Amino acid sequence: MMAQERLTHHDPLVPLYLAKTHGPNSNRFRMLRAAFERGRMLLLLDGLDEAGEQKGHIERYIAATLVPSARLHVVVSSRHTGFRD
């Protein structure tokens, strides 16, 4: 799905994913986007080791956008293979 697109850590990855998954005009997308923007959701990000060439962009997005947000709760899980300590 998104792996075929060229993404950067500046792209709003979570809203892009929600729009692709639920449709950008759906009520579910609007509700989830509002919850994300208000920090009223828990993000569970699993399988980052499977992100291929997008892994670096996703890591930077998490570090630069998601982690600094005091309002968001984020859980990231991955196998340790291929990641820096």
N, C-alpha and C positions, 0 to 999 in steps of 0.2 A: 504494500500500500504506500506508505510514505517513504520506504527505503529507496524507491526508484527516483525520488525527487532529490535535487541538490539543496540541502538545507544548511543554514548557518546557525550559530548560537544566538544570533540577533533575531531570528524568526520566532514568533510566538508559538512554540511547539505544542504546548498543551491546548490552546484554542484551535490550532490547525487540526490536531488530532480529533478533538471533539467535533469539529465541523465535518470532517471526513467520515467519521463514524456514525454520526446521528443526523447529518444533513444541516447545512447552515441556516435553514429557515424553520427548523423543527422547534417545537416547544421544549423538548428535552435538551437540545443544544443551548437554547437561551437560558434555561434554568441552570445547567451545568456551568456555562460561561459566567453567569452572574455569581454563582457560588465560588468559582475560581477567583474572580476579580475581587470578591469580598473576603477571601481567605476562609471561606466556610466549607472547605473540603479537605479530606485527607488524600493525598496523592500517593498511590502505591506504584512504584516504577520497578518492574521486574524484568530481568533478562537483558540488562544492558550489555552483557558480554556477547549477545547475539545481534548487536546493532551494526556490525560490519563497519564499513567505511564512515558511517554516520556517528559512530561511537564518540569520537572526539568532539563533534558539534554538540551532541547530547550532554556529554560531561560538562562542557563549558556552559551550556544553557542552565543546567542544574546548579552549577557553582555560582554563576553570575546573576541568575534571575530567581530561581526558586529558593535557594538556601538563604540569601540575604533578606528575603521577605519574612518579617517577623509574624505575619498573619497566616502563612501557609504551613501546613504540617506535611512533611515529605518523608516517605520510607523508600529507600533504594535497595534493591537486592540484586545480586549477581554472583556468578562464580568468580573467584579471584583471578582466574586466568586472564592475562592480558591487561591487567590494571596496575597502575602505579600505587604504591603505598601512600 
